[in-house]
Amino acid sequence: MNRGADCVEHLAWRLAPEQGTRPDTAHRSFKLRLPDRRTAPVSTAIMPYEGKMSFIEKLKRSWKKGNSLLCVGLDPDLSRFPKPIDKNIESIFSFNREIIDATHDLVCAYKPQIAYFSAVSAEKQLEKTIDYIRSNYPHIPVILDAKRGDIGSTAEMYTKEAFSRYNVDAVTVNPYMGYDSAEPFLQHKDRGIILLCRTSNNGAGDLQDLIVDGVPIYEHVARLISEKWNFNRNCLLVVGATWPSKMSRIRSIVGDMPFLVPGVGAQGGNVKEMVTAGQTANGTGLIISSSRAILYASNGIDFAEAARSETIKLKNTVNQFRNTA
Ligand SMILES: O=c1ccn([C@@H]2O[C@H](COP(=O)(O)O)[C@@H](O)[C@H]2O)c(=O)[nH]1
């Protein structure tokens, strides 16, 4: 990006596409327009997954295409937006688009975290962000980080939220309410169901590390999911980067099941230890997610460039410790 006045003008245009001529991505409408101009809601049945490829297959191809295990987490926080960007809801999509355009060739996935959108009534911005990735970079899987989980009837609604409303490739699910709370998700053979196993946060051990029948609860979760819930081969686990020895233990229980790994960057997880502990024999098996360290790498007009540099740095560090296939 050029510097100076031209640059400001250019950025202003890119951040306000509605006023420019840049072709914007058509966002999905949930209303069917009838000839007499009344509107009727479209059925909320789950949309058929595009193509025949499962999430796991799409992920494997994405790992390979970009030679990357990195995922950029899309956690748009208006209070942290770079100075030149208006701190209003309409800017959320433009900010995300800048980050996506700057990093798409470096990542294996994107992970929007739903709270950053719903907290400020920006669900439309989430839809536009997901649609933008699907239209422009259709080979890159989108993971909705929603950590859903509830009784079966409500879980059905959460399933529709993820796979019909947002039509994402994969969703994070909290397994701690048991099988019936995960079952509506698990039935979707072609989508990825990413279940919390050992999370990255400081308090993760309060419950997940409690010993039951001689082993920590997170190990029970890993075993349960790999032996009983993975009948459609569509399960993955959330395993934080902040506890590599636990990750290594989980890897030994679940074989090659992929892990979504938050906790590098802002949370300080050690990349070398995490990659060594979690990768599979062929040097994959991980979706390593970083949000704040990439999104807010610069507070200035060069934020997208800075996000790209951070992503390159992390990608190279990760690749340094990967097994070669
Ligand atoms: O165990 C977990 C599960 C999910 N997350 C989510 O990942 C990102 C982390 O953001 P950073 O800025 O890279 O720390 C965020 O969306 C969390 O909700 C997690 O951190 N740990």
The ligand as a MOL file (V3000), in Angstrom:
LIG
                    3D

  0  0  0     0  0            999 V3000
M  V30 BEGIN CTAB
M  V30 COUNTS 21 22 0 0 0
M  V30 BEGIN ATOM
M  V30 1 O -9.4550 -22.9490 24.1590 0
M  V30 2 C -9.7880 -21.9900 23.4580 0
M  V30 3 C -10.8330 -22.0450 22.5600 0
M  V30 4 C -11.0980 -20.9590 21.7810 0
M  V30 5 N -10.3800 -19.8250 21.8730 0
M  V30 6 C -10.7010 -18.7080 20.9530 0
M  V30 7 O -9.5830 -18.5060 20.0960 0
M  V30 8 C -9.3290 -17.1190 19.9080 0
M  V30 9 C -7.9830 -16.7820 20.5200 0
M  V30 10 O -7.6590 -15.4280 20.2940 0
M  V30 11 P -6.1670 -14.8560 20.4530 0
M  V30 12 O -6.3240 -13.3940 20.2280 0
M  V30 13 O -5.3130 -15.5090 19.4020 0
M  V30 14 O -5.7190 -15.1830 21.8240 0
M  V30 15 C -10.5020 -16.3880 20.5560 0
M  V30 16 O -11.4710 -16.2100 19.5540 0
M  V30 17 C -11.0110 -17.3700 21.5950 0
M  V30 18 O -12.3980 -17.2210 21.8150 0
M  V30 19 C -9.3580 -19.7540 22.7720 0
M  V30 20 O -8.6490 -18.7300 22.9070 0
M  V30 21 N -9.0850 -20.8550 23.5480 0
M  V30 END ATOM
M  V30 BEGIN BOND
M  V30 1 2 1 2
M  V30 2 1 2 3
M  V30 3 1 2 21
M  V30 4 2 3 4
M  V30 5 1 4 5
M  V30 6 1 5 6
M  V30 7 1 5 19
M  V30 8 1 6 7
M  V30 9 1 6 17
M  V30 10 1 7 8
M  V30 11 1 8 9
M  V30 12 1 8 15
M  V30 13 1 9 10
M  V30 14 1 10 11
M  V30 15 2 11 12
M  V30 16 1 11 13
M  V30 17 1 11 14
M  V30 18 1 15 16
M  V30 19 1 15 17
M  V30 20 1 17 18
M  V30 21 2 19 20
M  V30 22 1 19 21
M  V30 END BOND
M  V30 END CTAB
M  END
